[in-house]
Amino acid sequence: MTAVDIISAVLTLLAGVGIFLVACQMMSSNLESASSKRLKVMFKKASKSKLLGVGIGALGTAAIQSSGATTVMTIGFVNAGIISLAQAATIIYGANIGTTITAQIVALGMLGSDFISTTIIFSAFAGLGAFMALFAKKDNIKTIGGIITGFGMLFVGLELMSDSMNVFAESEGVKMFLSGIENPLLLVIIGAVFTAIIQSSSVMTSIALALVFTGLISLDQGIYITMGSNIGSCVVALMAGSTGSVNARRTAYIHLLFNCAGVLMFLIVGALMQVIGGIGFGALFEKLFPGGHQMQLAMFHTVFNCATVCIMLPLTNVLVSTVCRIAPDKAVKADNNEPRTYYIDDNLLSTPPIAVEQTKKEILNMARIANDNFNRSIKVISSLDFSDIDKFRSQEKELNFLNRTLVDYVVRLSERSGLNEHDHVFLSSTFRVVRDIERIGDYAENIIEYATSLSGTGEKFSDDALKEITYLSGLINALYEKVDKAYHKEDIEALNEAETIEDEVDVFTKKMEEMHIKRLSEGLCTSSVGAQYLSLSSNAERIADHWLNVGKSIKPLLALN
């Protein structure tokens, strides 16, 4: 083997790995987009039982072809408080089973034929899918084309990797070197390190399959490298968990401990098999699954993960307790009222369709806070009781925080692939919606200032004025409820009802002005009190306008249905 052959083989291997990674990403993003609604429904059911959680994790990972994405998404759910640690653990268990599908597909593609290899047949799907993605007019057809293209590219990358392995297989020196690495622990470490570098256990497992297929390494060596890839795959989760809450870090630790426990158990079993029966995993799987070594390695990968899940599932509570001791809760000061998000999380950006759903929930939560502050301001100006002012200030601070955070989050989310047209239209409307809600909070703050002015002069509203203010606030609360329903469910009937109530607000605020002039002429109120009354009325009318703007934001979405 010449230097040129070696360089060409290395470059071919790098090309194959690159194409394989791109193919995985393409399949993942398009499958994710196509199955986003099903994924949302599935993950909401994860709390019903441990076995259901495992099934959801396995099906979800098989659907999007990425255990890393499933794990990071799970960390995001834990960080946002949507699921518990125990529920997250079962989903992660299932993700480890679901990721073995990739190895099975790759092994299937290596099956030979006297006529034409399955690798070439599957590779041709890349061209077929590309034509669909480029020339189709409908988004769902383009998505399917992207899935087929990614599937075909998997085998293009695999073929390049196999070709590079065949070059090395011709070198006795390379064979001698690789055959000399027999220590199971060292092989596990090699698999873990390279997977951590590549950040894809699917790629590492596929490389191991190619090495076994070309005869560069034995089946036993491939088995231990594959076991190590399970540990290396935890790096993605650890990186995602490091920037989140303590529960996010715990979720990442669950992933790491689960995989390490599985590898440790199989290392012990492998050692006992050698000592007692003089047989290794390779020989065992050759007997259990006659055929090519690549299929035997793929089957070991599946058996390994399924067996680990069966052993660890009853120990889930013990595992959760362990990670809670590793990452204990930090002492939190009683007066710590720092604003935070409740539903969105950076880790969810890896699954855009679900991140969109959580963004809507965060906006609805922001709207609730704004309406609470409006009611609080009405209570303060009506009673001149400022005992709740600290809560008001805290929630106003939270509204400002959510305004900035949501805008930044939506900008980053909009740049992600895997979003359908509905999601894009929704995200483009959120900038205006968030601004409208933030302005509602500002008008509530104005009302508090009017209350402060009244308190300073020792004056207050008349009983009739208070009744009118109470009626007006009731209208605005009814308007908020209809807008909340319209925005949440994209309900046109609720929006129509909201428009009717907003018209009533306009009519009533004009009536309030007339009633104020009448009371002023009768000497029932002073001009200074009247000024605060009219300012309140004007601000309330603008609040109604902003609520209606929020509701109207669904119209472009309804046009897509």
C-alpha positions as CSV (number, residue, x, y, z in Angstrom):
1,M,0.0,0.0,0.0
2,T,1.5,3.3,-1.1
3,A,1.2,6.7,0.7
4,V,-1.2,7.8,-2.0
5,D,-3.4,4.8,-1.3
6,I,-3.4,5.6,2.4
7,I,-4.2,9.3,1.9
8,S,-7.0,8.5,-0.6
9,A,-8.5,5.9,1.8
10,V,-8.4,8.4,4.7
11,L,-10.0,11.1,2.6
12,T,-12.7,8.7,1.4
13,L,-13.4,7.7,5.0
14,L,-13.8,11.3,5.9
15,A,-16.1,11.9,2.9
16,G,-18.2,8.9,3.9
17,V,-18.5,10.0,7.5
18,G,-19.5,13.5,6.4
19,I,-22.2,12.3,4.0
20,F,-23.5,9.9,6.6
21,L,-23.8,12.7,9.2
22,V,-25.6,15.0,6.7
23,A,-27.9,12.1,5.8
24,C,-28.7,11.5,9.5
25,Q,-29.5,15.2,10.0
26,M,-31.6,15.3,6.8
27,M,-33.6,12.3,7.8
28,S,-34.0,13.5,11.4
29,S,-35.2,17.0,10.5
30,N,-37.7,15.8,7.8
31,L,-39.0,12.9,9.8
32,E,-39.4,15.3,12.7
33,S,-41.4,17.7,10.6
34,A,-43.6,15.0,9.2
35,S,-44.3,13.4,12.5
36,S,-44.3,16.5,14.7
37,K,-48.0,16.3,15.7
38,R,-47.7,12.6,16.6
39,L,-44.5,13.3,18.6
40,K,-46.3,15.9,20.7
41,V,-49.2,13.5,21.4
42,M,-46.8,10.7,22.3
43,F,-44.7,12.6,24.7
44,K,-47.7,14.0,26.5
45,K,-48.6,10.3,27.3
46,A,-45.2,9.5,28.8
47,S,-46.4,9.9,32.4
48,K,-49.0,7.1,32.3
49,S,-46.6,4.2,32.9
50,K,-42.9,3.2,32.8
51,L,-43.4,0.8,29.9
52,L,-45.3,3.4,28.0
53,G,-42.5,5.8,28.5
54,V,-40.0,3.3,27.1
55,G,-42.3,2.7,24.1
56,I,-42.6,6.4,23.4
57,G,-38.9,6.9,23.6
58,A,-38.2,3.9,21.3
59,L,-40.9,4.9,18.7
60,G,-40.0,8.6,18.9
61,T,-36.3,7.8,18.3
62,A,-37.1,5.4,15.5
63,A,-39.4,8.0,13.9
64,I,-36.8,10.8,13.9
65,Q,-33.7,8.6,13.6
66,S,-31.8,10.4,16.4
67,S,-31.4,9.3,20.0
68,G,-29.5,12.5,20.6
69,A,-32.4,14.6,19.5
70,T,-34.8,12.5,21.7
71,T,-32.6,12.9,24.7
72,V,-32.0,16.6,24.3
73,M,-35.7,17.1,23.8
74,T,-36.4,15.1,27.0
75,I,-33.9,17.3,28.9
76,G,-35.8,20.3,27.5
77,F,-39.1,18.9,28.8
78,V,-37.6,18.3,32.3
79,N,-36.0,21.7,32.3
80,A,-39.4,23.3,31.5
81,G,-41.1,21.2,34.2
82,I,-43.3,19.3,31.7
83,I,-42.2,15.8,32.8
84,S,-40.6,14.3,35.9
85,L,-37.2,12.8,36.2
86,A,-38.6,9.3,36.4
87,Q,-40.6,9.9,33.2
88,A,-37.5,11.2,31.5
89,A,-35.6,8.1,32.5
90,T,-38.0,5.8,30.8
91,I,-38.0,7.9,27.6
92,I,-34.2,7.7,27.6
93,Y,-34.3,4.0,28.0
94,G,-36.6,3.7,25.0
95,A,-34.3,6.1,23.0
96,N,-31.5,3.6,23.4
97,I,-33.7,0.9,21.9
98,G,-34.9,3.1,19.1
99,T,-31.4,4.1,18.0
100,T,-30.6,0.4,17.2
101,I,-32.9,0.7,14.1
102,T,-30.1,2.6,12.3
103,A,-27.7,-0.2,12.8
104,Q,-30.2,-2.7,11.5
105,I,-30.8,-0.6,8.4
106,V,-27.1,-0.3,7.7
107,A,-26.5,-4.0,8.2
108,L,-29.3,-4.8,5.9
109,G,-27.7,-2.5,3.3
110,M,-24.5,-4.6,3.4
111,L,-26.2,-7.8,2.3
112,G,-24.7,-8.9,-1.0
113,S,-26.3,-10.2,-4.2
114,D,-25.1,-11.9,-7.3
115,F,-26.9,-9.3,-9.4
116,I,-26.7,-6.0,-7.6
117,S,-25.9,-5.1,-4.0
118,T,-28.6,-3.7,-1.7
119,T,-26.3,-0.8,-0.9
120,I,-26.4,0.4,-4.5
121,I,-30.2,-0.1,-4.6
122,F,-30.7,1.9,-1.4
123,S,-28.2,4.6,-2.5
124,A,-30.4,5.2,-5.6
125,F,-33.1,6.5,-3.3
126,A,-31.0,9.7,-2.8
127,G,-31.6,10.7,-6.4
128,L,-35.3,9.7,-6.3
129,G,-35.8,11.7,-3.1
130,A,-33.9,14.7,-4.5
131,F,-36.1,14.9,-7.5
132,M,-39.2,14.9,-5.3
133,A,-37.8,17.5,-2.9
134,L,-36.7,19.8,-5.8
135,F,-39.7,19.6,-8.1
136,A,-42.7,18.9,-5.8
137,K,-45.0,21.8,-5.1
138,K,-46.6,20.5,-1.9
139,D,-44.7,20.8,1.3
140,N,-45.6,17.3,2.5
141,I,-44.2,15.8,-0.8
142,K,-41.0,17.8,-0.3
143,T,-40.7,16.5,3.2
144,I,-41.1,12.9,2.1
145,G,-38.5,13.6,-0.6
146,G,-36.1,14.9,2.0
147,I,-36.6,11.7,4.0
148,I,-36.0,9.5,1.0
149,T,-32.9,11.5,0.1
150,G,-31.5,11.2,3.6
151,F,-32.2,7.5,3.5
152,G,-30.3,7.0,0.2
153,M,-27.4,9.2,1.4
154,L,-26.9,7.0,4.4
155,F,-25.9,4.2,2.0
156,V,-23.8,6.5,-0.2
157,G,-21.8,7.4,2.9
158,L,-21.7,3.8,4.0
159,E,-20.4,2.7,0.6
160,L,-17.6,5.3,0.8
161,M,-16.7,4.1,4.3
162,S,-16.7,0.5,3.2
163,D,-14.5,1.3,0.2
164,S,-11.9,3.0,2.4
165,M,-12.0,0.0,4.7
166,N,-11.4,-2.3,1.8
167,V,-8.2,-0.4,1.0
168,F,-7.0,-0.8,4.5
169,A,-8.0,-4.5,4.5
170,E,-5.4,-5.1,1.8
171,S,-2.6,-4.0,4.2
172,E,-1.2,-6.7,6.4
173,G,0.3,-4.0,8.7
174,V,-3.1,-2.5,9.4
175,K,-4.6,-5.9,10.0
176,M,-1.9,-6.8,12.4
177,F,-2.3,-3.5,14.3
178,L,-6.0,-3.8,14.6
179,S,-6.0,-7.5,15.5
180,G,-3.6,-6.6,18.3
181,I,-6.2,-4.5,20.1
182,E,-8.0,-7.3,22.0
183,N,-8.5,-5.8,25.5
184,P,-12.3,-5.3,25.9
185,L,-11.9,-2.3,28.1
186,L,-9.6,-0.6,25.7
187,L,-12.0,-1.3,22.8
188,V,-14.9,0.2,24.9
189,I,-12.8,3.3,25.5
190,I,-11.9,3.6,21.8
191,G,-15.6,3.4,20.9
192,A,-16.5,6.0,23.6
193,V,-13.8,8.5,22.6
194,F,-14.5,8.4,18.9
195,T,-18.2,8.7,19.4
196,A,-17.7,11.7,21.7
197,I,-15.6,13.3,18.9
198,I,-18.1,12.5,16.1
199,Q,-21.1,13.1,18.5
200,S,-23.1,10.4,16.8
201,S,-23.3,6.8,18.0
202,S,-25.0,5.9,14.7
203,V,-21.9,6.9,12.7
204,M,-19.6,5.1,15.1
205,T,-21.7,1.9,15.0
206,S,-21.8,2.1,11.3
207,I,-18.0,2.4,11.1
208,A,-17.8,-0.7,13.4
209,L,-20.2,-2.5,11.0
210,A,-18.0,-1.6,8.0
211,L,-14.8,-2.7,9.9
212,V,-16.4,-6.0,10.7
213,F,-17.9,-6.4,7.2
214,T,-14.5,-5.9,5.5
215,G,-12.7,-8.2,8.0
216,L,-10.5,-5.5,9.5
217,I,-11.7,-6.3,13.0
218,S,-13.3,-9.3,14.5
219,L,-16.9,-9.5,15.6
220,D,-15.8,-9.4,19.3
221,Q,-13.9,-6.2,18.7
222,G,-16.8,-4.7,16.9
223,I,-19.1,-5.6,19.8
224,Y,-16.9,-3.9,22.4
225,I,-16.5,-0.8,20.2
226,T,-20.2,-0.6,19.8
227,M,-20.7,-0.9,23.6
228,G,-18.3,2.1,24.0
229,S,-20.3,4.1,21.5
230,N,-23.2,4.0,23.8
231,I,-21.2,5.8,26.5
232,G,-19.7,8.3,24.0
233,S,-23.3,9.2,22.9
234,C,-23.9,10.7,26.3
235,V,-21.6,13.7,25.5
236,V,-24.4,15.4,23.6
237,A,-26.8,15.0,26.6
238,L,-24.2,16.2,29.0
239,M,-23.5,19.3,26.9
240,A,-27.3,20.0,26.7
241,G,-27.8,19.5,30.5
242,S,-24.9,21.6,31.5
243,T,-26.7,24.8,30.5
244,G,-30.0,24.0,32.1
245,S,-31.6,23.6,35.5
246,V,-30.5,21.1,38.1
247,N,-33.1,18.6,36.8
248,A,-31.7,19.0,33.3
249,R,-28.3,18.0,34.6
250,R,-29.8,15.1,36.4
251,T,-31.5,13.9,33.2
252,A,-28.1,14.0,31.4
253,Y,-26.6,12.0,34.3
254,I,-29.4,9.4,34.1
255,H,-28.4,8.9,30.4
256,L,-24.7,8.5,31.3
257,L,-25.3,6.2,34.3
258,F,-27.8,4.0,32.4
259,N,-25.3,3.4,29.5
260,C,-22.3,2.9,31.8
261,A,-24.3,0.4,33.9
262,G,-25.2,-1.5,30.7
263,V,-21.6,-1.6,29.5
264,L,-20.3,-2.6,33.0
265,M,-22.8,-5.5,33.2
266,F,-22.0,-6.8,29.8
267,L,-18.2,-6.5,30.4
268,I,-18.7,-8.7,33.6
269,V,-20.9,-11.2,31.7
270,G,-18.4,-11.3,28.9
271,A,-15.5,-12.0,31.3
272,L,-17.5,-14.8,33.1
273,M,-18.4,-16.4,29.7
274,Q,-14.7,-16.5,28.8
275,V,-13.7,-17.9,32.2
276,I,-16.5,-20.5,32.5
277,G,-17.3,-21.5,29.0
278,G,-14.3,-20.2,27.0
279,I,-16.7,-18.4,24.6
280,G,-17.1,-14.7,23.8
281,F,-20.0,-12.7,22.6
282,G,-18.9,-13.0,19.0
283,A,-19.0,-16.8,19.0
284,L,-22.4,-16.7,20.8
285,F,-24.0,-14.4,18.3
286,E,-22.6,-16.4,15.4
287,K,-24.5,-19.4,16.7
288,L,-27.7,-17.4,17.6
289,F,-27.8,-15.5,14.3
290,P,-26.2,-17.3,11.4
291,G,-25.2,-15.1,8.6
292,G,-22.9,-12.1,8.0
293,H,-20.9,-10.6,10.9
294,Q,-22.5,-7.2,10.2
295,M,-26.0,-8.6,11.0
296,Q,-24.7,-10.3,14.1
297,L,-23.2,-7.0,15.3
298,A,-26.4,-5.2,14.6
299,M,-28.4,-7.9,16.5
300,F,-25.9,-7.6,19.5
301,H,-26.5,-3.8,19.5
302,T,-30.3,-4.4,19.8
303,V,-30.0,-7.2,22.4
304,F,-27.5,-5.1,24.4
305,N,-29.9,-2.1,24.7
306,C,-33.0,-4.2,25.2
307,A,-31.4,-6.2,28.0
308,T,-30.1,-3.1,29.7
309,V,-33.5,-1.6,29.7
310,C,-35.1,-4.8,31.2
311,I,-32.5,-4.7,34.0
312,M,-32.6,-1.0,34.7
313,L,-36.4,-0.4,34.4
314,P,-37.2,-1.8,37.9
315,L,-34.3,0.2,39.3
316,T,-35.5,3.6,37.9
317,N,-36.3,5.1,41.3
318,V,-32.9,4.0,42.6
319,L,-31.3,5.7,39.5
320,V,-33.3,8.9,40.1
321,S,-32.3,9.0,43.7
322,T,-28.6,8.5,42.8
323,V,-28.6,11.4,40.3
324,C,-30.4,13.6,42.9
325,R,-27.5,12.9,45.3
326,I,-24.9,13.6,42.6
327,A,-26.6,16.9,41.7
328,P,-28.4,18.1,44.9
329,D,-30.8,21.0,45.0
330,K,-29.1,24.3,45.7
331,A,-30.4,26.4,48.5
332,V,-32.8,29.1,47.2
333,K,-33.4,32.4,49.0
334,A,-36.9,33.0,50.0
335,D,-36.9,36.4,48.4
336,N,-35.6,35.2,45.1
337,N,-38.3,36.2,42.6
338,E,-36.1,36.4,39.5
339,P,-38.2,36.0,36.4
340,R,-37.9,32.9,34.3
341,T,-39.5,31.0,31.4
342,Y,-42.0,28.2,32.2
343,Y,-42.3,26.3,28.9
344,I,-39.5,27.2,26.5
345,D,-36.0,25.8,26.8
346,D,-33.0,26.1,24.5
347,N,-32.7,22.3,24.4
348,L,-36.1,22.1,22.7
349,L,-34.6,24.0,19.7
350,S,-33.3,20.7,18.5
351,T,-37.0,19.6,17.9
352,P,-38.5,22.7,16.3
353,P,-42.1,21.5,16.0
354,I,-42.3,20.9,19.7
355,A,-40.5,24.1,20.5
356,V,-43.2,26.0,18.5
357,E,-45.9,24.4,20.7
358,Q,-44.0,25.4,23.8
359,T,-43.6,28.9,22.5
360,K,-47.4,29.2,22.2
361,K,-47.8,28.0,25.8
362,E,-45.2,30.6,27.0
363,I,-47.0,33.4,25.2
364,L,-50.3,32.3,26.7
365,N,-48.6,32.3,30.1
366,M,-47.3,35.8,29.4
367,A,-50.9,36.9,28.5
368,R,-52.2,35.5,31.8
369,I,-49.6,37.5,33.7
370,A,-50.5,40.7,31.8
371,N,-54.2,40.2,32.5
372,D,-53.5,39.5,36.2
373,N,-51.6,42.8,36.4
374,F,-54.5,44.6,34.8
375,N,-56.9,43.2,37.4
376,R,-54.4,44.1,40.1
377,S,-54.1,47.7,38.9
378,I,-57.9,48.0,38.8
379,K,-58.1,46.7,42.4
380,V,-55.5,49.2,43.5
381,I,-57.0,52.3,41.9
382,S,-60.5,51.3,43.1
383,S,-59.5,50.7,46.7
384,L,-56.3,52.7,47.0
385,D,-54.9,49.7,48.8
386,F,-51.3,49.3,47.8
387,S,-50.6,46.1,49.8
388,D,-50.2,44.1,46.6
389,I,-47.9,46.5,44.8
390,D,-44.8,44.3,45.3
391,K,-46.5,41.5,43.4
392,F,-47.5,43.9,40.7
393,R,-43.9,45.1,40.3
394,S,-42.6,41.6,40.3
395,Q,-45.0,40.5,37.5
396,E,-44.2,43.7,35.5
397,K,-40.6,42.8,35.7
398,E,-41.5,39.3,34.5
399,L,-43.4,40.6,31.5
400,N,-40.4,42.7,30.4
401,F,-38.2,39.6,30.8
402,L,-40.5,37.4,28.8
403,N,-40.8,40.1,26.1
404,R,-37.0,40.1,25.5
405,T,-36.6,36.3,26.0
406,L,-39.4,35.3,23.7
407,V,-38.3,37.5,20.9
408,D,-34.7,36.1,21.1
409,Y,-36.0,32.6,21.3
410,V,-38.3,33.0,18.3
411,V,-35.5,34.5,16.2
412,R,-33.4,31.4,16.8
413,L,-36.3,29.0,16.4
414,S,-37.2,30.6,13.1
415,E,-33.8,29.8,11.7
416,R,-34.2,26.0,12.3
417,S,-35.1,23.5,9.7
418,G,-38.0,21.1,10.1
419,L,-40.7,23.7,10.4
420,N,-43.8,23.6,8.2
421,E,-45.6,26.6,6.7
422,H,-48.0,26.8,9.6
423,D,-45.1,27.0,12.1
424,H,-43.3,29.7,10.1
425,V,-46.5,31.8,9.8
426,F,-47.1,31.4,13.5
427,L,-43.6,32.4,14.5
428,S,-43.7,35.5,12.3
429,S,-46.8,36.7,14.1
430,T,-45.4,36.2,17.6
431,F,-43.2,39.3,17.5
432,R,-46.3,41.5,17.2
433,V,-48.2,39.4,19.7
434,V,-45.5,39.6,22.4
435,R,-45.2,43.4,21.9
436,D,-49.0,43.8,22.3
437,I,-49.0,41.8,25.5
438,E,-46.1,43.8,26.9
439,R,-47.9,47.0,26.1
440,I,-50.9,45.7,28.1
441,G,-48.6,45.5,31.1
442,D,-47.4,49.0,30.5
443,Y,-50.9,50.4,30.5
444,A,-51.6,48.5,33.7
445,E,-48.5,50.3,35.1
446,N,-50.0,53.6,34.0
447,I,-53.2,52.8,36.0
448,I,-51.1,52.2,39.1
449,E,-49.5,55.6,38.6
450,Y,-53.0,57.2,38.4
451,A,-53.8,55.4,41.7
452,T,-50.6,56.9,43.3
453,S,-51.7,60.4,42.2
454,L,-55.1,59.9,43.7
455,S,-53.6,58.6,46.9
456,G,-51.3,61.7,47.1
457,T,-54.2,64.1,47.0
458,G,-56.4,62.1,49.4
459,E,-59.2,62.0,46.8
460,K,-61.1,59.0,45.4
461,F,-63.6,58.0,42.7
462,S,-67.3,58.3,43.4
463,D,-69.5,55.2,43.8
464,D,-70.9,55.6,40.3
465,A,-67.5,55.9,38.8
466,L,-66.4,52.8,40.7
467,K,-69.3,50.8,39.3
468,E,-68.5,51.9,35.8
469,I,-64.8,50.9,36.3
470,T,-65.9,47.5,37.6
471,Y,-68.2,47.0,34.6
472,L,-65.4,48.0,32.2
473,S,-62.9,45.6,33.8
474,G,-65.5,42.9,33.5
475,L,-65.7,43.5,29.7
476,I,-62.0,43.4,29.3
477,N,-61.7,40.2,31.3
478,A,-64.4,38.6,29.1
479,L,-62.4,39.9,26.0
480,Y,-59.2,38.3,27.4
481,E,-61.0,34.9,27.9
482,K,-62.2,34.9,24.3
483,V,-58.8,36.0,22.9
484,D,-57.1,33.3,25.0
485,K,-59.4,30.7,23.5
486,A,-59.1,32.0,20.0
487,Y,-55.3,32.1,20.2
488,H,-54.9,28.8,21.9
489,K,-57.2,26.8,19.7
490,E,-57.2,29.0,16.6
491,D,-60.9,29.3,17.1
492,I,-62.6,31.8,14.6
493,E,-65.9,31.8,16.6
494,A,-64.1,32.9,19.8
495,L,-62.3,35.6,17.7
496,N,-65.7,36.9,16.4
497,E,-67.0,37.0,20.0
498,A,-63.9,38.9,21.0
499,E,-64.5,41.5,18.3
500,T,-68.0,42.0,19.5
501,I,-66.8,42.5,23.1
502,E,-64.2,45.0,22.0
503,D,-66.9,47.0,20.2
504,E,-68.8,47.1,23.5
505,V,-65.6,48.4,25.2
506,D,-65.4,51.2,22.7
507,V,-69.0,52.2,23.2
508,F,-68.8,52.0,27.0
509,T,-65.6,54.1,27.3
510,K,-67.3,56.8,25.3
511,K,-70.3,56.5,27.6
512,M,-67.9,56.8,30.6
513,E,-66.7,60.2,29.2
514,E,-70.2,61.4,28.9
515,M,-71.0,60.3,32.5
516,H,-67.9,62.0,33.8
517,I,-68.9,65.3,32.2
518,K,-72.3,65.0,33.7
519,R,-70.9,64.4,37.2
520,L,-68.4,67.2,36.8
521,S,-71.2,69.6,35.9
522,E,-73.2,68.5,38.9
523,G,-70.2,68.9,41.2
524,L,-70.0,65.3,42.1
525,C,-66.3,65.0,41.3
526,T,-63.3,67.3,40.9
527,S,-61.4,68.0,37.7
528,S,-58.2,66.3,39.1
529,V,-60.1,63.1,39.9
530,G,-61.9,63.3,36.6
531,A,-58.5,63.5,34.8
532,Q,-57.4,60.2,36.4
533,Y,-60.8,58.6,35.6
534,L,-60.6,59.6,31.9
535,S,-56.9,58.4,31.7
536,L,-57.9,55.1,33.1
537,S,-60.8,54.8,30.6
538,S,-58.5,55.6,27.7
539,N,-55.8,53.1,28.9
540,A,-58.4,50.4,29.3
541,E,-59.7,51.0,25.8
542,R,-56.2,50.6,24.4
543,I,-55.7,47.4,26.4
544,A,-58.8,46.1,24.7
545,D,-57.3,47.1,21.3
546,H,-54.1,45.1,22.1
547,W,-56.0,42.1,23.2
548,L,-57.9,42.1,19.9
549,N,-54.7,42.4,18.0
550,V,-53.5,39.2,19.8
551,G,-56.7,37.4,18.7
552,K,-56.4,38.7,15.1
553,S,-53.0,37.2,14.8
554,I,-54.6,33.8,14.1
555,K,-56.2,34.9,10.8
556,P,-53.2,34.1,8.6
557,L,-53.1,30.7,10.3
558,L,-56.8,30.1,9.6
559,A,-56.1,30.9,5.9
560,L,-53.8,27.9,5.7
561,N,-56.4,25.4,6.9
